[in-house]
Amino acid sequence: MSFGLVAHGIGVVLGAVAVLTGWLVFRTDSMVRASFWLLASFVSVGGILVLLNARFLGFSVMLMMAGEMAVMAIFMVMLMMNPAGLNPMTMVHQHTVAKVSGVVAFLALAVVGVLVDFPDQPATQTSAEVTEQLGIEELGDSMLVFQTAGATLLATMIGSIALTSRRGRYGNAEEGSAPPSLVPPAADTSAEAS
């Protein structure tokens, strides 16, 4: 059995999983479940990209969507009037418009996929060169700005986790933590003495 046949089989399975989980996003009655079905769909699409030898894009899709869907599920639980985001609710509004636009979009993409003559050229560059060219093309002169923004966002996430942990910014939450006084400690004792 050749690797190409195995890769083709895996691609068909990943494609079926992507379509099925994408459909389940709109069939489930919970926003939290919908976000995790969407995550499964995007991970399957990322797997297909990896099989198509676009490893950078495939893993980027997987990593970005994993973080994004996890954050979305957390915000659903925090901000919805729905405890834990698990109470039944409808995910589709304007059913007729949604069905018609979905069928039209599918047919348009199917026509493009079947009728367009896509180029069939093997890659002549190494993946490192392609990744470097892609980074320069996407970011250009803004590379340092994006790297700085990434480090800043990472520091923000770590700081927010530290602040919201069991021992919060103002002490242990179970002991009734309170923010510190706005009056400095030295002035506090002198005010009590007089």
TADA-V195427 format. One record per run of one state. SS is the DSSP state (A for helix, B for strand, O for the rest). FROM is the first residue (numbers start at 0). TO is the last residue. If there is no record, write none. Layout:
SS;FROM;TO / SS;FROM;TO
This chain:
O;0;1 / A;2;26 / O;27;29 / A;30;50 / O;51;53 / A;54;78 / O;79;81 / A;82;84 / O;85;93 / A;94;114 / O;115;125 / A;126;162 / O;163;165 / B;166;167 / O;168;169 / B;170;171 / A;172;174 / O;175;183 / A;184;192 / O;193;193
